[in-house]
């Protein structure tokens, strides 16, 4: 059965990639493309904006008016816009794939409540390879000795507005959970000056911003005499777009609940 997908932010960098990914997948159909109210692109064809030629899908701003013909919404936007869109999807019982990052704890609680009325897939990264990397991190974190040091280094383009990246935070949370640590207590986001010796069990984060880097993430497990590095590098946002479309197809068949990309791939632990 064909899955009808709506996309928000369809004229943005990621939005265009999503339109292209939907168009290239014969199991799905682009049913709607949403832009912010007042956009100069209103009424233009989503396919032409994405460089595909005319698709017959005009850019609109009213989400509620188009979700009736969609099975799922894909949203890579801003926290405030995503929360508003999630409320619409919950009211209509429609599946929603969320790739937005930068949510507060309060935002996450709202999304958790809304997921009791409609299926929501919330992941910091929809790359298939990255989610397999998260599984490898879980395995390594459980298997390495007690005296290892763990550092996470991430690099993104100069335009990224949040730091560390949502993906780096997700990596740190996987590591902390696997080692039975409270993430908020052991995460270290900044070092400057005389910081003293490294505190045991801390998870350090380093951020690089520059150029056009799509997304590089490395987790280092550092022991005396050896180290293990697990790295994922994205060379194109299309990896995220294809993963999000894959998630939308899967999610449209699920009952209400809060899911992530590892659920989609069938590699999430049941516990």
N, C-alpha and C positions, 0 to 999 in steps of 0.2 A: 504494500500500500504506500502511495506517495505521501510524504510528510510535508505539509504546508508550513513554511517558515517565514516569520516576520523578523526584520532586522532594524534595530534602532541605530541612530548615528550613521546612517547609510552613506553619507558623503565624506566621512572622516577616513583617515588612513586605514584603520582596522575595518570600518564599515564597508569600504570598497572591496577589501580582501574577502569579507564574508559574502558579499554579493557574488563575487567571482567563484568562491568555493561552492556556494549553493548552485550556481549555474552549471558548474562542471560535474555535479553529482546528479545522476539520473534518477535517484530514489527520492529526491526532494524537489520542492517547487518554491520559488520566491513569491509569496502571496502578498507581502506588503513591505515597504521601506519607509522608515520614519526619520524625519529631521526635526530640529528644534523649531518652535513657533517663530515666525518672522524670518526664517532662512530665505536667502535670495534664490536658493535652489528649489523652493517649493514648486511642485507641479512638473518639474523636469523628470525625465525617465531615468530610473535607477540604473539601468543597464548602460546608458550612455555616459552617465557620471562615472561608472566603474570601468569604462573603456571596453565594453562588450558589444556595443550597439544597442538598438532599441529592444527592450524586453516587454514593453507594455505595462510596466509597473511604475506609476507616478509616485513621486516623493510627497508624502503627506505628513501632517504634524499631530493629528489626533489619534493616539494609540487605540483608545477604546472603540473607535469607529471601524477599525480594521481587524481587530483580534478575533472577531467572530468567524472569519474565514481562515484563521491560522491555527495550527496544532501546537506551535511553540514559538516563543520569542527569544532571540539572541540579543543580549545587551552587553556591550563593552562601552560604558560611558562614564559617568561620574556617580559617586555614592548617592547624592541627593536625587538625581534623575532615576537611578536604578531603583531606589526605594519606592518612588512614586510609580514607576512602571510595574514593579512587583505587586503593588497593591491592586492595580488594574488586573493583572493576570490572576491573582488570588480570587478576586471578585468573580472572574469569569471561569475559574477552574482550568486555566491554561498553563501548560508547561513553560518554564523560563530557564534559560541557560545564561548564567551571569559570569562574565569575565572581568568585571570592574574590580579594581583594587582600591585600597585606602579606606576601607570601612572601619568605623569605630566599633567598640564592643556593643554599644547601644544599637547601632545599625544591624549588627549580626543577630542580635536578639529579635529585632523586628522581622528580619528575613526568616529566622527560625519559626516565629509565630505564623507568618504567612505561609510557610511550607506545610502547615497542617491543613491548608485548604487547596493547595495545588503543588505539583512536583516542581522543585527548584534544584538545579545543579549549580553549585557554587564552588569554583576552583580558581586559584590564582593563576593557573597556567593550563591550557588545554592541549598542549603538545603531547602526543602519545609517548614520545621518547622521554620527555621530562617526567611524566608520571611513572614510567618504568624506573627512571632514576630515583624517584622518591622511594620506591619499593626497595631498591638496592641500598639506599641510605638507611632504611629501617633495618635491613639485614646486617649491614656493617656495624651500625650503632649497638646492636645487641651482641655482636660477636667479638668486637674489639675489647681490649682489657680495660680495667677500671682507671688506669693512670694515663690514658690518652688525653690529648688536648684537641679541641674541635674548633675550627675556624671556617667561616663561610665568606667567600668573596664573590661579589656580583658586579657586573658591568652592563650599563645600558647607554643609549643615545643621550645626547645633551638636552633633549626636550622632555625627558621623563621628570614628572613633578614630585613623585613620592620616593622615599628612601628609608630603609632598605626596600627592595622590590617585594611585592607580594609573594613572588616565588621563593625568594631568599627566606622570608619569614616562614613560609610553609615548610621549607627544608629544615629550618631550625626547630620548628614545632614537631616534625617527624622524629628528629634526633632526640629531642628532649623526652618525648613520650616513650621512645624505645629504651631510653636509659632511666626511666622513672624519675625524671626531673621536672620541676615546675618551670615552664619556659620563662614566665615573667620574672622569676627570681634569678635565673642563671644567664639570660641573654645580656650581652654587653654590646652596646651600639656605638660607643665612642671611647677613644683613648687619646689622651693628650697630657704632656708634661710627665711628672714623676708619678707613675701609676702604681708602682710597687710590683711585686711578683704576681704572676698570673694566678688567680684564684681557681682552685680545683673545680672541675665540672662546668666551668663557664663555657658559653658558646659565643664566640666573637664574630662580629659582622664587619665587613669592609665594603665600602661602596665606591664605585668608579662611574663617572658620568662624562661622556664625550663622544664626539663623532656621530656615526650612524649605527652603533652597535645595537643589534636587535635584542640580544639577551644572552649573556654568558654567566653561568653559575658553577662554582667549584666549592665542594666541601672537602676540607682537609682533616684527616685523622692522623694526628702527630704523636708518635711514640718515640722513646729513646731507641735510636738505631734504625728506624724505618718510618715511613709515612705512606698512607693510602690517600689518593685523591680521586674523587668521583666528580666528573665534569659533564655538564650538558651545555651545548652551544646551539643557538638557533640562528640560522642564516637567512631565514625568511619568515615573515609573519603568517605566511600561508600555512605553516605547520599548525599554528594556533587556530586559524580559521577552519581548516579541515577537521581538526579535533572538536571544535565547537559544533560544527554541523553533525558530526558523528554523535555527539552528546545529545543534540536536539532530537535526532531520530530515536535514540534509545529512551530519552526522558519522556517523550510523548506517549509512550506505552506504559509508564509507571504510575502507581498510585501517589497521592500526596505524600510528601516527605522531603527531607533535605539530603541531597546526594552530592557526590563530587566525581571528578573524572576517573578516579580509581574504581568507583562503582560501575561506571560505564565500561571500563576495560575488564571488569571482573577480577581485579587483583587487590581489592580492599579486604583487610582482615575483618571477619565477622565480629570480633571482640572489640 
